[in-house]
Amino acid sequence: MEQNTFTPQEEKEIRKTSKKRVGFKIHSAIYMLVCILFWLLWIFIFKNSSDHDLRWAVLKFCLFVTLTWGIGIISHYLIVYKWNKTLIEKEIERLKKEIEQKRQYLEEN
């Protein structure tokens, strides 16, 4: 059997990170499925429609959903995988410096 070498705090952080990553993966899968569905509907139902206005309205809708939701997916990815750790570490360093400056100020006065 494998021995658990993580502290309870580390276990909590691992669980929190894994929940965020799984949430992102589910979000991405739903995005892909919905976009594929919309584009298939447009291709097979509306692309050759005789109603020119309806065809372009549906095309614009598909583009809008794909692009705006795609921006959300990219943001979600960056927050979960790239920025989260870096932003937290930067904030911790900033707070440490701030506390240290307060201590020095109190010692001087």
GROMACS elastic network, one bead per residue, 0.5 to 0.9 nm:
[ bonds ]
;  ai    aj funct       b0    kb
    4     7     6  0.85067   500
    6     9     6  0.79513   500
    6    10     6  0.57308   500
    6    11     6  0.61024   500
    7    10     6  0.51051   500
    7    11     6  0.61854   500
    7    12     6  0.86037   500
    8    12     6  0.61512   500
    8    13     6  0.86937   500
    9    12     6  0.50326   500
    9    13     6  0.62909   500
    9    14     6  0.86407   500
   10    13     6  0.50452   500
   10    14     6  0.60709   500
   10    15     6  0.85171   500
   11    14     6  0.50623   500
   11    15     6  0.61015   500
   11    16     6  0.85428   500
   12    15     6  0.51620   500
   12    16     6  0.61404   500
   12    17     6  0.86475   500
   13    16     6  0.50167   500
   13    17     6  0.60836   500
   13    18     6  0.84570   500
   14    17     6  0.51868   500
   14    18     6  0.60238   500
   14    19     6  0.85566   500
   15    18     6  0.51161   500
   15    19     6  0.61444   500
   15    20     6  0.87211   500
   16    19     6  0.52302   500
   16    20     6  0.64454   500
   16    21     6  0.88251   500
   17    20     6  0.51674   500
   17    21     6  0.62547   500
   17    22     6  0.86511   500
   17    80     6  0.78960   500
   18    21     6  0.50465   500
   18    22     6  0.60427   500
   18    23     6  0.83879   500
   19    22     6  0.51861   500
   19    23     6  0.60052   500
   19    24     6  0.85804   500
   20    23     6  0.50309   500
   20    24     6  0.62311   500
   20    25     6  0.87378   500
   20    80     6  0.63130   500
   21    24     6  0.50454   500
   21    25     6  0.62637   500
   21    26     6  0.86960   500
   21    77     6  0.85341   500
   21    80     6  0.63493   500
   21    81     6  0.76633   500
   22    25     6  0.50019   500
   22    26     6  0.61863   500
   22    27     6  0.84973   500
   23    26     6  0.51855   500
   23    27     6  0.60812   500
   23    28     6  0.85716   500
   24    28     6  0.60714   500
   24    29     6  0.85870   500
   24    73     6  0.79492   500
   24    76     6  0.66352   500
   24    77     6  0.67371   500
   24    80     6  0.74069   500
   25    28     6  0.50688   500
   25    29     6  0.61709   500
   25    30     6  0.86642   500
   26    29     6  0.51041   500
   26    30     6  0.62044   500
   26    31     6  0.85399   500
   27    30     6  0.52720   500
   27    31     6  0.61630   500
   27    32     6  0.87052   500
   27    73     6  0.74644   500
   27    76     6  0.87492   500
   28    31     6  0.50184   500
   28    32     6  0.61730   500
   28    33     6  0.86514   500
   28    73     6  0.65954   500
   29    32     6  0.51448   500
   29    33     6  0.62007   500
   29    34     6  0.86090   500
   30    33     6  0.51447   500
   30    34     6  0.60437   500
   30    35     6  0.84243   500
   31    34     6  0.53122   500
   31    35     6  0.60072   500
   31    36     6  0.84362   500
   31    66     6  0.82500   500
   31    69     6  0.73628   500
   31    70     6  0.78445   500
   31    73     6  0.79660   500
   32    35     6  0.52540   500
   32    36     6  0.60097   500
   32    37     6  0.84897   500
   33    36     6  0.51731   500
   33    37     6  0.60793   500
   33    38     6  0.86496   500
   34    37     6  0.50335   500
   34    38     6  0.61548   500
   34    39     6  0.86035   500
   34    66     6  0.89495   500
   35    38     6  0.51248   500
   35    39     6  0.61034   500
   35    40     6  0.84555   500
   35    62     6  0.74951   500
   35    65     6  0.75941   500
   35    66     6  0.61577   500
   36    39     6  0.52156   500
   36    40     6  0.59815   500
   36    41     6  0.84755   500
   37    40     6  0.51834   500
   37    41     6  0.61157   500
   37    42     6  0.85950   500
   38    41     6  0.51447   500
   38    42     6  0.62102   500
   38    43     6  0.86744   500
   38    58     6  0.89638   500
   38    61     6  0.89366   500
   38    62     6  0.61873   500
   38    65     6  0.89534   500
   39    43     6  0.60635   500
   39    44     6  0.85531   500
   39    59     6  0.83756   500
   39    62     6  0.65821   500
   39    63     6  0.89523   500
   40    43     6  0.50262   500
   40    44     6  0.59684   500
   40    45     6  0.80431   500
   41    44     6  0.53949   500
   41    45     6  0.54791   500
   41    46     6  0.69268   500
   41    47     6  0.86316   500
   42    45     6  0.54639   500
   42    47     6  0.55812   500
   42    48     6  0.88956   500
   42    55     6  0.79025   500
   42    58     6  0.68575   500
   42    59     6  0.68401   500
   42    62     6  0.78901   500
   43    46     6  0.61321   500
   43    48     6  0.77812   500
   44    47     6  0.65119   500
   44    48     6  0.77895   500
   45    48     6  0.70223   500
   45    49     6  0.69763   500
   46    50     6  0.85261   500
   46    51     6  0.85410   500
   46    54     6  0.76020   500
   46    55     6  0.53261   500
   46    56     6  0.86780   500
   46    58     6  0.73100   500
   46    59     6  0.83020   500
   47    50     6  0.88668   500
   47    55     6  0.60977   500
   47    56     6  0.86075   500
   47    58     6  0.89348   500
   47    59     6  0.82214   500
   48    51     6  0.86440   500
   48    52     6  0.89058   500
   48    55     6  0.77438   500
   49    52     6  0.68251   500
   49    54     6  0.78080   500
   49    55     6  0.61705   500
   50    53     6  0.89205   500
   50    54     6  0.86324   500
   50    55     6  0.79861   500
   51    54     6  0.54410   500
   51    55     6  0.62376   500
   51    56     6  0.88485   500
   52    55     6  0.51475   500
   52    56     6  0.63422   500
   52    57     6  0.85942   500
   53    56     6  0.53388   500
   53    57     6  0.60542   500
   53    58     6  0.86421   500
   54    58     6  0.61191   500
   54    59     6  0.84676   500
   55    58     6  0.53935   500
   55    59     6  0.61943   500
   55    60     6  0.87015   500
   56    60     6  0.60142   500
   56    61     6  0.84388   500
   57    60     6  0.51664   500
   57    61     6  0.61772   500
   57    62     6  0.87019   500
   58    62     6  0.61656   500
   58    63     6  0.85926   500
   59    62     6  0.51267   500
   59    63     6  0.62028   500
   59    64     6  0.85185   500
   60    63     6  0.50657   500
   60    64     6  0.59490   500
   60    65     6  0.85576   500
   61    64     6  0.50290   500
   61    65     6  0.61298   500
   61    66     6  0.84692   500
   62    65     6  0.53031   500
   62    66     6  0.60427   500
   62    67     6  0.85177   500
   63    66     6  0.51328   500
   63    67     6  0.59657   500
   63    68     6  0.83552   500
   64    67     6  0.53560   500
   64    68     6  0.59007   500
   64    69     6  0.80801   500
   65    68     6  0.54761   500
   65    69     6  0.56704   500
   65    70     6  0.78474   500
   66    69     6  0.55531   500
   66    70     6  0.56612   500
   66    71     6  0.85572   500
   67    71     6  0.61986   500
   67    72     6  0.87080   500
   68    71     6  0.51656   500
   68    72     6  0.64924   500
   68    73     6  0.87976   500
   69    73     6  0.62033   500
   69    74     6  0.86631   500
   70    74     6  0.61833   500
   70    75     6  0.85289   500
   71    74     6  0.51206   500
   71    75     6  0.61608   500
   71    76     6  0.85436   500
   72    75     6  0.50400   500
   72    76     6  0.60372   500
   72    77     6  0.85714   500
   73    77     6  0.61294   500
   73    78     6  0.86163   500
   74    77     6  0.50798   500
   74    78     6  0.62110   500
   74    79     6  0.86432   500
   75    78     6  0.51263   500
   75    79     6  0.61442   500
   75    80     6  0.85803   500
   76    79     6  0.52150   500
   76    80     6  0.61196   500
   76    81     6  0.84435   500
   77    80     6  0.52520   500
   77    81     6  0.57836   500
   77    82     6  0.73759   500
   77    83     6  0.89913   500
   78    81     6  0.54425   500
   78    83     6  0.57755   500
   78    84     6  0.78173   500
   79    82     6  0.59041   500
   79    84     6  0.52772   500
   79    85     6  0.88064   500
   80    83     6  0.68901   500
   80    84     6  0.58371   500
   80    85     6  0.85389   500
   81    84     6  0.66632   500
   81    85     6  0.80193   500
   82    85     6  0.69870   500
   82    86     6  0.72307   500
   83    86     6  0.52062   500
   83    87     6  0.56551   500
   83    88     6  0.82704   500
   84    87     6  0.53987   500
   84    88     6  0.61849   500
   84    89     6  0.86034   500
   85    88     6  0.52333   500
   85    89     6  0.60765   500
   85    90     6  0.85715   500
   86    89     6  0.51568   500
   86    90     6  0.61121   500
   86    91     6  0.85899   500
   87    90     6  0.51293   500
   87    91     6  0.61430   500
   87    92     6  0.86017   500
   88    91     6  0.51158   500
   88    92     6  0.61488   500
   88    93     6  0.86661   500
   89    92     6  0.50711   500
   89    93     6  0.62447   500
   89    94     6  0.86088   500
   90    93     6  0.51596   500
   90    94     6  0.61475   500
   90    95     6  0.86550   500
   91    95     6  0.61341   500
   91    96     6  0.85474   500
   92    95     6  0.51818   500
   92    96     6  0.61389   500
   92    97     6  0.86658   500
   93    96     6  0.50638   500
   93    97     6  0.62184   500
   93    98     6  0.85763   500
   94    97     6  0.52234   500
   94    98     6  0.61896   500
   94    99     6  0.87174   500
   95    99     6  0.61165   500
   95   100     6  0.84785   500
   96    99     6  0.51734   500
   96   100     6  0.60857   500
   96   101     6  0.85804   500
   97   100     6  0.50207   500
   97   101     6  0.60987   500
   97   102     6  0.86303   500
   98   101     6  0.51441   500
   98   102     6  0.63225   500
   98   103     6  0.87321   500
   99   102     6  0.50817   500
   99   103     6  0.62332   500
   99   104     6  0.86960   500
  100   103     6  0.50512   500
  100   104     6  0.62249   500
  100   105     6  0.85800   500
  101   104     6  0.51313   500
  101   105     6  0.61158   500
  101   106     6  0.86316   500
  102   105     6  0.50349   500
  102   106     6  0.61553   500
  102   107     6  0.85946   500
  103   106     6  0.51403   500
  103   107     6  0.61561   500
  103   108     6  0.86278   500
  104   107     6  0.50802   500
  104   108     6  0.61688   500
  104   109     6  0.87069   500
  105   108     6  0.52168   500
  105   109     6  0.63411   500
  106   109     6  0.52532   500
